[in-house]
């Protein structure tokens, strides 16, 4: 079965963090965005065995479209 991919915007806390954690637990590859590095999302990335990619992105900038265009899951 192919690996499923997800992009979670606003993954540093709350619902975004919870969804990111659950998807990683279920074998998804997750690209998660956050305005600030570290915290709970950073800790989750450290223990994710490569299934979680974290990008520091403010959705009010053009950078988000660059992350998507690079083909990251």
Secondary structure, DSSP 4 states (H G I P E B T S, - for coil): -PPPEEEEES-SSHHHHHHHHHHHHTT-EEEEEESS--HHHHHHHHTSTTSEEEEE--TTSTHHHHHHHTT--
